[in-house]
Amino acid sequence: MAASQMIMDETEQYVLHTYNRFPVVFDHGDGVHLYDVDGKEYLDFGAGIAVFALGYGNKTYNDALKGQIDRLIHTSNLFYHQPLRDAAKQVIDHTGLSRVFFTNSGAEAIEGAIKAARKYAYMRDGSSDHEIVAMNQSFHGRTIGALSVTGNVHYQDPFRPLMGGVRFADFNDFESVQAAVTDKTCAILLETVQGEGGIYPADPQFLSSVRQLCDEKDILLILDEIQCGMGRCGSLLACDTYGIRPDIVTLAKALGCGVPVGAFVLNEKAASKSLAPGDHGTTYGGNPLACMAVKTVFELFDREQIIEHVKETTPYLEKRLDMLVSKYDFLTRRRGMGFMQGLVVEGRPVGEIVKNALAQGLVILSAGTNVIRLVPPLIITKDDIDEMAEKLERSF
Ligand SMILES: *Cc1c(COP(=O)(O)O)cnc(C)c1O
């Protein structure tokens, strides 16, 4: 039996079956390519779900992590360490917000943002029944709190009762948001570009109306940029492109480029009147290894001008994808921003296309029920885009 088949069989024997994995066993990566245990090469336009922004095997990044492993991996949050100072400074300098709390995942960043918003409202009026307005078709993670604000009944139904105090509105429908807001609302939570739901960017008018409503009613605007942030949409935060500032932003995925780390970042208003000593904590969150990853990611973003590159290369990616949309009837449209793009598929199962692409040596993802999702490493070149388009056509 082939080595890869044995690895897959034994994995299925021991690991809880919560994923229908594709039949590929990856072994190593180099730049924008992945290699399986049989040596087959794949062009990676999934980046481990929008995580590996710098590509595989970046020497500076790998050396920084190796050095930190030998020095100190963990201390707990009872003590100071240099990588925490360095990573926090980078996050604050780059986001223009005031305070950061590091978590181990995206879902935990959402949990922290929810707690900060509830505490903010509690400090204001002393009551304990505040509500959050979240969006239908959103995705914020799988823990009970994050699931409670994820507007998708398929994810939610088996796990009720969920956290209370959540109302749902329709994304890009300001009237529905207005209708969901009450005197108890402490936060409005949305993804600047919805990811899992099917790659839907916020309408500029919608986002600025929501911002204005939050200002009028002293409601915190929480933007979940776990997927669309970190340069993916052509600016560090996707909301920078809109000229909109959140009160709290959540980050994860590309924040550590592979080392598990997330963050919620607050402006001065939210930070000064919310979480205080004793309110929140984590054993691992922001440990020296994770913080070394974050610090190095930001340094490399600056040094290698990653965001400039995304901005410059986006028109070419969009043009190539638009060519596919005009060529194939079953591709009905393209949606997205920067290197976060979706192709809407009608009348053919997307899963089949993703599987065919793997056979052609191309990693792509799906989103929603009928969208091909492309979230490549942020270092892809025009040649990589051409190779992607050719392999995608062959998998049709
Ligand atoms: C992936 C994702 C999350 C959850 O992050 P995890 O690290 O999987 O917990 C939350 N929000 C958005 C927008 C995401 O894309």
The ligand as an SDF file (V2000), in Angstrom:
LIG
                    3D

 15 15  0  0  0  0  0  0  0  0999 V2000
  -11.5980   31.6200   10.2030 C   0  0  0  0  0  0  0  0  0  0  0  0
  -12.4620   32.6940   10.7330 C   0  0  0  0  0  0  0  0  0  0  0  0
  -12.8200   32.7660   12.0800 C   0  0  0  0  0  0  0  0  0  0  0  0
  -12.4520   31.6950   13.0780 C   0  0  0  0  0  0  0  0  0  0  0  0
  -11.0780   31.5580   13.2630 O   0  0  0  0  0  0  0  0  0  0  0  0
  -10.5020   30.2060   13.9370 P   0  0  0  0  0  0  0  0  0  0  0  0
   -9.0400   30.4790   14.0740 O   0  0  0  0  0  0  0  0  0  0  0  0
  -10.8210   29.0840   13.0150 O   0  0  0  0  0  0  0  0  0  0  0  0
  -11.1800   30.0580   15.2460 O   0  0  0  0  0  0  0  0  0  0  0  0
  -13.5650   33.8450   12.4960 C   0  0  0  0  0  0  0  0  0  0  0  0
  -13.9420   34.8130   11.6450 N   0  0  0  0  0  0  0  0  0  0  0  0
  -13.6140   34.7820   10.3440 C   0  0  0  0  0  0  0  0  0  0  0  0
  -14.0470   35.9000    9.4420 C   0  0  0  0  0  0  0  0  0  0  0  0
  -12.8860   33.7190    9.8330 C   0  0  0  0  0  0  0  0  0  0  0  0
  -12.5970   33.6620    8.5220 O   0  0  0  0  0  0  0  0  0  0  0  0
  1  2  1  0
  2  3  1  0
  2 14  2  0
  3  4  1  0
  3 10  2  0
  4  5  1  0
  5  6  1  0
  6  7  2  0
  6  8  1  0
  6  9  1  0
 10 11  1  0
 11 12  2  0
 12 13  1  0
 12 14  1  0
 14 15  1  0
M  END
$$$$
